[in-house]
Amino acid sequence: MVADMDSVKVNAVFQKVESLYASELQAGMIDIIAPPPEIYPDIASEKPTLNDAKDRFYWRSKEVIDCAYLMTYARSRGLYYLMLEDDIRTIPNFALHIVDRAKRDSAWDLLEFSIFGSIGKLFRSSDVTGFVDYILANEFKKPVDWLLNDWFARPVCRLDKGTGECKRGRAKRRVAFKPSLFQHIGYYSSLKGKVQQLRDPNFKQKALPILRTATLSP
């Protein structure tokens, strides 16, 4: 998805992808989409939350809408939806490992293949609509990765219970895979002036054994 408000830049990306991946596009392995400008509310007229500067508030609120648009588009494309960012490195056969883990155990609501908020998060496609509705209802309140935390904490974290019970409840719903399958490699955020030198210490750049036969059928 190309989530840029500049149509010239969007068209340039479209043309580049079409020139590099013509066969994949023809086979339906890659889709190129861009949200229409009319889906965005007047974010600039909203009062910033979390004491954020106006530019950061606009950036993170737009990111929530971008995420919702992409998830809504992709939810009918397969059994699972994998949340990723564009500045990552992964290991060989990462998709087979994800399918293998998803099929081995049904007792999960979210599988996590990275410690970072918006990277390597696997949803069942059937769960996407509920999450999208939630983040759109709270789009101006928090960044999308914080809303992800809230979404999975709500059913298990009670105000009359301790943090330990809350943590155990979330761990049952959000199952973490180690070692991580994705490494964040970017330095410069799409928010102008923001530098984030985040690295996942659980990532190892090497092939891992696949414990069962996994296929990439949709």
N, C-alpha and C positions, 0 to 999 in steps of 0.2 A: 504494500500500500504506500502510495506517495501522498503524504499529508502536508502538502505545501499550499499556501494560499496564492502563490504566484503561478498562473497557468503556463507561462513560458517555461519555468523550471519543471513543472509537471510533465509537459509535452517532451522536454528534452530527456527526462528519465525514461518515459515511455519508449521513445525512439531508441535509446541506448539498450534497454532491455530487449526490445524486439530484434535488434541487430545481433545481440549476443546469444539469445536463447530462443531463436525462432522455432526450432524443433520441439523444445519443451512447451512453448506456448501452443503450438499446433496440437500437441498430444494432450493438452489440458493439465499438464503438471505444474504450470505456473499461470497465475492470474495477475493482471495488473489492474489495480483499482485506485481511485482517488475520490475522497469524499466531496460532494458538491458543497460549495460555500454556504448554501442556504440551511444546512443542518446545524450550523454554529449559532448559538445565541449571541447576544451583545455582551460578551464577557467583560469588555472594558467598562461597562456601566455598573457592574457588580462591585460590591465592597469587598476588598481583599480580606481573606481570613488568615489565621495563624501568623499574623504580623508580617506577612510577605510583602515585598515590594510589588508594585503593579505589574512589572514585566514578568516576574516569577509567577505571580498569581495567574496571569493570562496563559503563560506557557503550560503550567501544570493542569489548569482547567481544560485547555484545548486537548491536552494529552488524554484526559479522561474520555472526552468525546471521540477522539480518534480511536482509542481502544475499543469503545463501545461499538463504533461503526464497523471496525474490522472483525470483531467477534461475531457481530450479528450477520455479517456477510459470510463468514467462514463456518458457522455452526452447522450448516446443512451439507458441508463438503466431506464429512467423514465422522467417525465415531468419537474422535478426540480433537481437542483444540490445544495447541502448544503455544504458550505466550513466550515471545522472544524479543530481543532488541537486535539492531542491525550491526552492532559493533562487538561481535563475539567470535571466539574460536571454539571448536568442538573436537571430539575424538572420532576416530574411524567407526563407522557403523552406529553412530549415536541413535539413529531412528530405530534400529533393531533392538537396542537396549531398552528404549522407552516402551516400545510395544511389548517386549518380553516382560518388563516389570508391571505394566498395566494389566496384562492378562494373567499373571501368576497369582494375583491377589485382588479380590473385588472389594475388600474392606478399606476403601479410601475415597475421599472426596476431592483431594488434590494431591498430585505427585509433584515433588520438587526436585529438580535436577541441577539446582544452583542455589547458593545461599542468598542471592540478590533478588530483590522484590519483584521485578518484572521479567526475569530471565528464567527459562526452563521450567515454567509452571504448566502442568498438564491438567486440563479439565476434561471431563466427559462432555461431549457436545450437548447432551441433554440437560446439563447444569448451566450452560452458558446464559440462557435467557434470564434466569433469576439473578445471576451476578450482574448482567448488563443493566437490568432494571434498577438494581441497588446503586450502582455507581452513577447512573444518570440522575437518580434522585438525590445524590449527594455530591454532584460534580464540582461544586464551588467550595466544598468544605475541606477536602484533603487531596493529596496526590493519589494516583491510582494504586500504587503499591500499598499505601496506608489503608485505602479502602478495601483492598484485598485482605489485609490482616483483620479489619473490622468484620468483614463478611463472614469469615470463618470463626471468629471469636464469638459472635453474637449468640449462637445456639448453645454454647458451652460455658461461657464466662458470666457468672452471676455475681451481682454486687454483694450478696451475703455469703459468698464463699471466698476462700483464699486464692492467692495467685498460683499456688502449686496445682490446685485442682483445675484451674483455667488452663495452665500450661499443658497438663496431661490430656485434657479434653481436646485442645487444639492439635496435639501431636497425633491423636487418633484420626483426626480428619485430614490433616496435612502430613503426608508421609514423605520424609526426606530420603533421598538416594545418595549414597556416598560410595566412591568418590563422585564429585560433581562432573557432569558431562559438558558443561559450558564454562568458558572463561571470558570475563569481560575484558576487552582489550582497548576500548576507546579512552581518550583523555579529555576530549572537548565535548561538552554537552550541546544539544541543540538550543539550549538557553544561552544566549550570548554572554560570554565572560565566565561561565561556570566550567570549572575544571574538576574532574572526578577520577582520580587515579585508584579506582577500586579493583582489587584482585581477589579471586576466590582461592583461599588456601587449600581447599579440598579438591581442586582440579589437578589432574595429572594427564599430560599430553601423551597418552599411550593407549593402545588397544586393550579392551577388556574382554574376558570370555563371556559369551552369551550362554546362559544356563539352560535355555530350551530353544526349540526351533521357533523362530518368530518370522512372520511375513509382514509385508507392508501393504497388504490389501486394505482398502478403506473400510 
